[in-house]
Amino acid sequence: MNRDELIICAELLKDTLISYMKYPQNNYLKDQFRYAYRNTFFLIGRKYEASQAAYHDFYDKTGLDIRDYKWGQTVNHIRLNTHYAFEHKTPANVFKEELIHLANEGKLTTDAIVEMIDNQEYWWITKEENERLNAKGFKSKRPDSDEANRLCGIIKKD
């Protein structure tokens, strides 16, 4: 994703969030924000990270590096988002809350959103690792991602 596309995605996130904040009971607007959020992060053209477990499991099955593939892709008959979890360092709910906080302070700008997107990390983990995160209460709240991963025995592939 080039800089212009990133700015367009940030503006879309901003516009849909502002509409959602005006009418929080409107499920259509909530879905539009969620759609804009997902598309932004799945369009970014960067190599993702992976846990050691997800990397080795995928490599053993395919001989390929899972970090080269995006959410929703199918590789050697393996639909990635069915067999693995796509993890955000900052969970989507926390990301949205941070945007709302910026909006409430009058600081929700395209540049601020672009910076948040640039600071977001994405990586593949196994479904079992994802279940451990969720069981320990880290599904939508994660003050310290690295600590959450440590507590759940999730190790990032070098």
FITORNU-21000 format. One line per 2 residues: number of its first residue (from 1); their letters; for each residue x, y, z of N, C-alpha, C, O. Coordinates in nm, 2 decimals. Atoms other than C-alpha are relative to their C-alpha. Layout:
<recs>
NUM) a) X,Y,Z,X,Y,Z,X,Y,Z,X,Y,Z; ...
</recs>
This chain:
<recs>
1) mn) 0.09,-0.12,0.00,0.00,0.00,0.00,0.09,0.12,0.00,0.18,0.14,0.08; -0.08,-0.12,0.00,0.15,0.33,-0.10,-0.06,0.11,0.09,-0.17,0.09,0.15
3) rd) 0.03,-0.10,-0.09,0.13,0.65,0.10,-0.14,0.06,-0.03,-0.22,0.08,0.06; 0.13,-0.06,0.04,-0.17,0.79,-0.09,-0.12,-0.10,0.04,-0.22,-0.05,0.09
5) el) 0.10,0.10,-0.04,-0.37,0.46,-0.04,-0.02,0.00,0.15,-0.13,-0.02,0.20; 0.00,0.00,-0.15,-0.28,0.47,0.33,-0.08,0.12,0.05,-0.16,0.11,0.15
7) ii) 0.08,-0.13,-0.04,-0.42,0.83,0.36,-0.14,-0.02,-0.03,-0.23,0.02,0.05; 0.14,0.02,0.04,-0.74,0.73,0.18,-0.06,-0.10,0.11,-0.17,-0.07,0.15
9) ca) 0.05,0.09,-0.10,-0.78,0.44,0.43,-0.02,0.07,0.13,-0.12,0.05,0.20; 0.01,-0.08,-0.12,-0.71,0.67,0.72,-0.12,0.09,0.00,-0.19,0.10,0.10
11) el) 0.11,-0.09,0.01,-0.97,0.91,0.60,-0.13,-0.07,0.01,-0.23,-0.03,0.07; 0.12,0.08,0.00,-1.23,0.64,0.55,-0.02,-0.05,0.15,-0.14,-0.04,0.19
13) lk) 0.01,0.03,-0.14,-1.16,0.52,0.91,-0.05,0.11,0.08,-0.14,0.10,0.16; 0.04,-0.12,-0.07,-1.20,0.87,1.04,-0.15,0.03,-0.03,-0.22,0.06,0.06
15) dt) 0.13,-0.04,0.03,-1.52,0.94,0.85,-0.10,-0.10,0.05,-0.21,-0.07,0.10; 0.10,0.10,-0.05,-1.69,0.61,0.94,0.00,0.00,0.16,-0.11,-0.02,0.21
17) li) 0.00,-0.01,-0.15,-1.58,0.65,1.31,-0.09,0.12,0.04,-0.16,0.10,0.14; 0.08,-0.12,-0.04,-1.73,1.00,1.33,-0.15,-0.03,-0.02,-0.23,0.01,0.07
19) sy) 0.14,0.04,0.02,-2.06,0.87,1.18,-0.05,-0.10,0.11,-0.16,-0.08,0.16; 0.04,0.10,-0.10,-2.06,0.57,1.42,-0.01,0.07,0.14,-0.10,0.04,0.21
21) mk) 0.01,-0.07,-0.13,-2.00,0.81,1.72,-0.12,0.08,0.01,-0.18,0.09,0.12; 0.13,-0.08,0.00,-2.30,1.02,1.62,-0.12,-0.09,0.02,-0.21,-0.05,0.09
23) yp) 0.11,0.10,0.00,-2.52,0.71,1.59,0.05,-0.14,0.04,0.05,-0.23,-0.04; -0.06,0.13,-0.04,-2.37,0.43,1.80,-0.09,-0.12,0.00,-0.04,-0.23,0.00
25) qn) 0.10,0.11,0.00,-2.69,0.23,1.80,-0.02,-0.06,-0.14,-0.08,-0.16,-0.16; 0.02,0.03,0.14,-2.68,0.21,1.42,0.10,-0.11,-0.04,0.22,-0.09,-0.05
27) ny) -0.09,0.11,0.03,-2.54,-0.14,1.34,0.06,0.01,-0.14,0.17,-0.04,-0.16; -0.05,-0.02,0.13,-2.49,-0.04,0.97,0.13,0.08,0.01,0.23,0.04,-0.05
29) lk) -0.12,-0.08,-0.01,-2.24,0.23,1.07,0.11,-0.07,0.08,0.23,-0.06,0.04; -0.10,0.08,-0.07,-2.07,0.00,1.32,0.07,-0.10,-0.10,0.19,-0.12,-0.10
31) dq) -0.05,0.09,0.10,-2.03,-0.26,1.04,0.09,0.07,-0.10,0.19,0.02,-0.15; -0.08,-0.08,0.10,-1.90,0.01,0.80,0.14,0.03,0.06,0.24,0.02,-0.01
33) fr) -0.13,-0.03,-0.06,-1.63,0.11,1.05,0.09,-0.13,0.01,0.21,-0.13,-0.03; -0.07,0.13,0.00,-1.53,-0.26,1.10,0.05,-0.04,-0.13,0.16,-0.09,-0.14
35) ya) -0.04,0.03,0.13,-1.52,-0.31,0.73,0.12,0.08,-0.05,0.22,0.03,-0.10; -0.11,-0.09,0.03,-1.30,-0.01,0.68,0.13,-0.03,0.08,0.24,-0.03,0.02
37) yr) -0.11,0.04,-0.08,-1.07,-0.12,0.96,0.07,-0.13,-0.05,0.19,-0.13,-0.07; -0.05,0.12,0.05,-1.03,-0.47,0.83,0.07,0.02,-0.13,0.18,-0.03,-0.15
39) nt) -0.06,-0.02,0.13,-0.96,-0.36,0.48,0.13,0.08,0.00,0.22,0.05,-0.07; -0.13,-0.08,-0.02,-0.70,-0.11,0.59,0.11,-0.10,0.03,0.22,-0.09,-0.03
41) ff) -0.11,0.08,-0.05,-0.50,-0.37,0.77,0.03,-0.12,-0.09,0.14,-0.17,-0.09; -0.03,0.11,0.08,-0.54,-0.65,0.52,0.05,0.05,-0.14,0.10,-0.03,-0.22
43) li) -0.06,-0.05,0.12,-0.44,-0.42,0.23,0.14,0.04,0.01,0.21,0.05,-0.09; -0.13,-0.05,-0.02,-0.12,-0.31,0.38,0.10,-0.10,-0.05,0.09,-0.22,-0.02
45) gr) -0.09,0.09,0.06,0.16,-0.46,0.18,0.13,-0.01,0.07,0.24,0.03,0.02; -0.13,0.03,-0.07,0.41,-0.56,0.44,0.00,-0.15,0.04,-0.10,-0.22,0.04
47) ky) -0.01,0.14,-0.04,0.54,-0.89,0.55,-0.04,-0.01,0.15,0.00,0.07,0.23; 0.05,0.02,-0.13,0.37,-1.02,0.86,0.10,-0.08,0.09,0.19,-0.14,0.03
49) ea) -0.08,0.08,-0.10,0.53,-1.18,1.17,-0.08,-0.13,0.02,-0.19,-0.14,-0.02; 0.07,0.12,-0.04,0.44,-1.52,1.31,0.06,-0.05,0.13,0.18,-0.03,0.16
51) sq) -0.05,0.07,-0.12,0.47,-1.71,1.63,0.08,-0.12,-0.05,0.07,-0.17,-0.17; -0.08,0.12,0.04,0.72,-2.00,1.62,-0.09,-0.11,-0.03,-0.06,-0.19,-0.13
53) aa) 0.09,0.12,0.02,0.44,-2.25,1.65,-0.07,0.01,-0.14,-0.08,-0.09,-0.21; 0.07,-0.02,0.12,0.24,-2.10,1.36,0.10,-0.02,-0.12,0.06,-0.08,-0.22
55) yh) -0.10,0.01,0.11,0.55,-2.07,1.14,0.04,-0.14,-0.03,0.03,-0.19,-0.14; -0.05,0.14,0.02,0.67,-2.43,1.20,-0.12,-0.09,-0.05,-0.10,-0.18,-0.13
57) df) 0.12,0.08,0.05,0.32,-2.58,1.16,-0.03,0.02,-0.14,-0.05,-0.07,-0.22; 0.03,-0.03,0.14,0.26,-2.40,0.83,0.11,-0.05,-0.09,0.09,-0.11,-0.19
59) yd) -0.11,0.05,0.08,0.61,-2.48,0.71,0.00,-0.15,-0.02,0.03,-0.20,-0.13; 0.00,0.14,0.01,0.58,-2.84,0.79,-0.11,-0.05,-0.09,-0.09,-0.16,-0.16
61) kt) 0.11,0.04,0.09,0.25,-2.86,0.60,0.02,0.04,-0.15,-0.03,-0.03,-0.24; -0.01,-0.06,0.14,0.35,-2.65,0.29,0.14,0.02,-0.05,0.16,0.03,-0.17
63) gl) -0.14,-0.03,0.04,0.73,-2.59,0.29,0.01,0.15,-0.03,0.11,0.20,-0.09; 0.00,-0.14,0.03,0.64,-2.22,0.27,0.00,0.08,0.13,-0.03,0.03,0.24
65) di) 0.00,-0.09,-0.12,0.67,-1.92,0.51,-0.13,0.07,0.01,-0.17,0.15,-0.08; 0.14,-0.06,-0.02,0.33,-1.81,0.65,0.01,0.15,0.00,-0.09,0.22,-0.03
67) rd) -0.02,-0.14,0.00,0.47,-1.46,0.69,-0.02,0.07,-0.13,-0.03,0.19,-0.14; 0.02,-0.06,0.13,0.44,-1.41,0.32,-0.14,0.01,-0.05,-0.17,0.06,-0.16
69) yk) 0.14,0.01,0.05,0.06,-1.45,0.31,-0.09,0.08,0.09,-0.06,0.10,0.21; 0.10,-0.09,-0.07,-0.23,-1.23,0.41,-0.12,-0.08,0.05,-0.15,-0.19,0.00
71) wg) 0.13,0.06,-0.05,-0.55,-1.31,0.60,-0.09,-0.03,-0.12,-0.10,0.05,-0.21; 0.10,0.03,0.10,-0.80,-1.49,0.39,0.05,-0.08,-0.12,-0.02,-0.13,-0.20
73) qt) -0.05,0.07,0.11,-0.56,-1.64,0.14,0.00,-0.15,0.02,-0.01,-0.20,0.13; -0.01,0.15,0.00,-0.56,-2.01,0.05,0.13,-0.04,-0.06,0.17,0.00,-0.17
75) vn) -0.13,0.05,0.04,-0.22,-2.18,0.02,0.00,-0.15,0.01,-0.03,-0.21,0.12; 0.00,0.15,0.00,-0.20,-2.55,-0.08,-0.12,-0.06,0.07,-0.11,-0.14,0.15
77) hi) 0.12,0.05,-0.05,-0.56,-2.60,0.01,-0.02,0.03,0.15,-0.12,-0.02,0.21; 0.01,-0.04,-0.14,-0.51,-2.44,0.35,-0.05,0.15,0.00,0.02,0.24,-0.04
79) rl) 0.06,-0.13,-0.01,-0.74,-2.14,0.41,0.06,0.06,0.13,0.03,0.01,0.24; -0.08,-0.04,-0.12,-0.51,-1.94,0.65,-0.09,0.04,0.11,-0.06,0.00,0.23
81) nt) 0.08,-0.04,-0.11,-0.78,-1.77,0.85,-0.09,-0.10,0.07,-0.15,-0.08,0.17; 0.07,0.11,-0.05,-0.95,-2.10,0.91,0.09,-0.08,0.10,0.04,-0.13,0.20
83) hy) -0.09,0.09,-0.08,-0.64,-2.28,1.05,0.09,0.08,0.09,0.15,0.02,0.19; -0.09,-0.09,-0.09,-0.45,-1.98,1.21,-0.08,0.12,0.03,-0.18,0.16,-0.03
85) af) 0.06,-0.13,-0.04,-0.54,-1.66,1.38,0.09,0.11,-0.04,0.21,0.10,-0.03; -0.08,-0.12,0.04,-0.43,-1.32,1.25,-0.01,0.10,0.12,-0.11,0.15,0.15
87) eh) -0.01,-0.08,-0.13,-0.32,-1.13,1.56,0.05,0.14,-0.03,0.14,0.17,-0.10; -0.04,-0.14,0.00,-0.30,-0.75,1.60,0.07,0.03,0.13,0.02,-0.02,0.24
89) kt) -0.06,-0.04,-0.12,-0.06,-0.61,1.85,-0.09,0.08,0.09,-0.11,0.06,0.21; 0.11,-0.07,-0.06,-0.33,-0.37,1.94,-0.13,-0.05,-0.05,-0.16,-0.04,-0.17
91) pa) 0.13,0.05,0.05,-0.67,-0.54,1.93,-0.09,0.10,-0.06,-0.08,0.22,-0.03; 0.09,-0.09,0.08,-0.93,-0.39,1.70,-0.08,0.09,0.10,-0.10,0.20,0.07
93) nv) 0.09,-0.07,-0.09,-1.15,-0.29,1.99,0.08,0.11,0.07,0.03,0.22,0.09; -0.08,-0.10,-0.06,-0.86,-0.11,2.16,0.04,0.11,-0.10,0.04,0.23,-0.06
95) fk) -0.03,-0.10,0.11,-0.76,0.06,1.83,-0.12,0.10,-0.01,-0.10,0.22,-0.02; 0.12,-0.08,0.01,-1.12,0.18,1.80,-0.02,0.10,0.12,-0.05,0.22,0.10
97) ee) 0.01,-0.08,-0.12,-1.12,0.31,2.16,0.10,0.11,0.00,0.07,0.23,0.04; -0.10,-0.10,0.01,-0.80,0.50,2.10,-0.04,0.11,-0.11,-0.02,0.23,-0.08
99) li) 0.05,-0.10,0.09,-0.95,0.66,1.79,-0.12,0.09,0.06,-0.12,0.21,0.04; 0.11,-0.08,-0.07,-1.27,0.76,1.99,0.06,0.10,0.10,0.01,0.21,0.11
101) hl) -0.07,-0.09,-0.10,-1.04,0.91,2.26,0.06,0.12,-0.08,0.04,0.23,-0.03; -0.06,-0.11,0.08,-0.86,1.12,1.99,-0.11,0.09,-0.05,-0.10,0.21,-0.04
103) an) 0.11,-0.08,0.05,-1.19,1.23,1.85,-0.06,0.08,0.11,-0.09,0.20,0.09; 0.06,-0.07,-0.11,-1.33,1.33,2.19,0.09,0.12,0.04,0.04,0.22,0.10
105) eg) -0.10,-0.11,-0.03,-1.01,1.54,2.24,0.02,0.10,-0.11,0.09,0.19,-0.10; -0.01,-0.09,0.11,-1.05,1.70,1.90,0.14,-0.02,-0.07,0.18,0.07,-0.15
107) kl) -0.13,0.03,0.06,-0.72,1.53,1.78,0.00,-0.11,-0.10,0.10,-0.16,-0.14; 0.01,0.11,0.10,-0.86,1.28,1.53,0.03,0.06,-0.13,-0.05,0.12,-0.20
109) tt) -0.05,-0.05,0.13,-0.66,1.37,1.22,0.04,-0.12,-0.08,0.07,-0.23,-0.03; -0.04,0.10,0.09,-0.57,1.17,0.92,0.15,-0.04,0.03,0.18,-0.16,0.03
111) da) -0.14,0.03,-0.04,-0.20,1.20,1.02,0.01,-0.09,0.12,0.09,-0.18,0.13; 0.00,0.08,-0.13,-0.28,1.06,1.37,-0.04,-0.14,-0.03,0.02,-0.24,0.02
113) iv) 0.05,0.14,0.03,-0.46,0.76,1.22,0.11,-0.07,-0.08,0.14,-0.19,-0.06; -0.11,0.06,0.07,-0.18,0.70,0.97,0.11,-0.05,0.09,0.17,-0.16,0.07
115) em) -0.10,0.04,-0.10,0.07,0.69,1.26,-0.04,-0.12,0.08,0.04,-0.21,0.10; 0.05,0.11,-0.07,-0.15,0.45,1.45,0.01,-0.13,-0.09,0.05,-0.24,-0.04
117) id) 0.00,0.12,0.09,-0.17,0.22,1.14,0.15,-0.04,-0.02,0.18,-0.16,-0.02; -0.14,0.04,0.02,0.21,0.24,1.09,0.06,-0.07,0.12,0.15,-0.15,0.11
119) nq) -0.06,0.06,-0.12,0.27,0.14,1.45,-0.07,-0.14,0.03,-0.02,-0.21,0.12; 0.07,0.13,-0.02,0.03,-0.16,1.43,0.09,-0.11,-0.05,0.15,-0.10,-0.15
121) ey) -0.07,0.12,0.04,0.20,-0.50,1.42,-0.11,-0.11,-0.02,-0.21,-0.12,0.04; 0.09,0.11,0.03,0.03,-0.81,1.27,0.08,-0.13,-0.01,0.19,-0.13,-0.07
123) ww) -0.07,0.13,0.01,0.13,-1.17,1.30,-0.10,-0.12,0.01,-0.20,-0.11,0.07; 0.08,0.12,-0.01,0.00,-1.52,1.26,0.04,-0.08,0.12,0.15,-0.09,0.16
125) it) -0.02,0.09,-0.11,-0.05,-1.74,1.56,-0.09,-0.12,-0.03,-0.18,-0.12,-0.11; 0.09,0.12,0.02,-0.21,-2.09,1.59,-0.13,0.03,0.07,-0.14,0.12,0.15
127) ke) 0.13,-0.02,-0.07,-0.57,-2.12,1.69,0.01,-0.03,0.15,-0.05,0.03,0.23; -0.02,0.04,-0.14,-0.45,-2.29,2.01,0.06,0.12,0.08,0.02,0.15,0.19
129) en) -0.06,-0.12,-0.06,-0.24,-1.98,2.09,-0.10,0.11,0.02,-0.10,0.18,0.12; 0.11,-0.10,-0.01,-0.53,-1.76,2.02,-0.10,-0.03,0.11,-0.14,0.06,0.18
131) er) 0.09,0.04,-0.11,-0.75,-1.96,2.26,0.06,0.03,0.13,-0.01,0.06,0.22; -0.06,-0.03,-0.13,-0.49,-1.92,2.53,-0.01,0.15,0.03,-0.03,0.19,0.14
133) ln) 0.01,-0.14,-0.02,-0.49,-1.54,2.48,-0.14,0.03,0.05,-0.16,0.11,0.14; 0.14,-0.03,-0.03,-0.87,-1.53,2.49,-0.03,-0.05,0.14,-0.10,0.02,0.22
135) ak) 0.03,0.06,-0.13,-0.88,-1.76,2.80,0.05,0.09,0.11,0.00,0.09,0.22; -0.06,-0.09,-0.10,-0.66,-1.52,2.99,-0.05,0.14,-0.01,0.00,0.23,0.06
137) gf) 0.06,-0.13,0.00,-0.88,-1.22,2.90,0.06,0.10,-0.09,0.04,0.22,-0.08; -0.07,-0.09,0.09,-0.66,-1.08,2.62,-0.07,0.02,-0.14,0.00,0.06,-0.23
139) ks) 0.06,-0.01,0.14,-0.91,-1.10,2.33,-0.02,0.14,-0.04,0.02,0.17,-0.16; 0.02,-0.13,0.05,-1.01,-0.74,2.32,0.07,0.11,0.09,0.06,0.23,0.06
141) kr) -0.07,-0.09,-0.09,-0.81,-0.58,2.61,0.14,-0.06,0.02,0.16,-0.17,0.06; -0.14,0.04,-0.01,-0.43,-0.60,2.60,0.09,0.12,0.02,0.15,0.17,-0.07
143) pd) -0.09,-0.12,-0.03,-0.24,-0.32,2.78,0.14,-0.02,-0.05,0.20,0.08,-0.10; -0.14,0.02,0.04,0.09,-0.48,2.70,0.00,-0.13,-0.08,0.00,-0.24,-0.02
145) sd) 0.01,0.12,0.08,0.09,-0.72,2.41,0.12,-0.10,0.02,0.10,-0.22,0.02; -0.11,0.09,-0.02,0.44,-0.85,2.47,-0.01,-0.08,0.13,0.02,-0.20,0.13
147) ea) 0.02,0.07,-0.13,0.35,-0.94,2.83,-0.11,-0.10,-0.01,-0.10,-0.21,0.04; 0.11,0.09,0.03,0.03,-1.10,2.72,0.05,-0.13,-0.07,0.01,-0.24,-0.03
149) nr) -0.06,0.11,0.07,0.22,-1.32,2.48,0.09,-0.08,0.09,0.08,-0.21,0.08; -0.08,0.07,-0.09,0.47,-1.41,2.74,-0.08,-0.09,0.10,-0.05,-0.20,0.12
151) lc) 0.09,0.07,-0.10,0.20,-1.51,2.99,-0.07,-0.12,-0.07,-0.10,-0.21,0.00; 0.07,0.11,0.07,0.04,-1.73,2.72,0.10,-0.09,-0.07,0.05,-0.18,-0.14
153) gi) -0.10,0.09,0.06,0.37,-1.89,2.61,0.01,0.01,-0.15,0.04,-0.09,-0.22; -0.01,-0.02,0.15,0.36,-1.74,2.26,0.13,0.07,-0.03,0.16,0.18,0.03
155) ik) -0.13,-0.05,0.03,0.70,-1.68,2.12,0.00,0.04,-0.15,-0.03,-0.04,-0.24; 0.00,-0.05,0.14,0.75,-1.47,1.80,0.12,-0.06,-0.07,0.23,-0.07,-0.01
157) kd) -0.10,0.06,0.09,0.95,-1.63,1.52,0.10,0.12,-0.03,0.06,0.23,-0.07; -0.10,-0.10,0.04,1.28,-1.44,1.46,0.01,0.02,-0.15,0.09,0.10,-0.19
</recs>
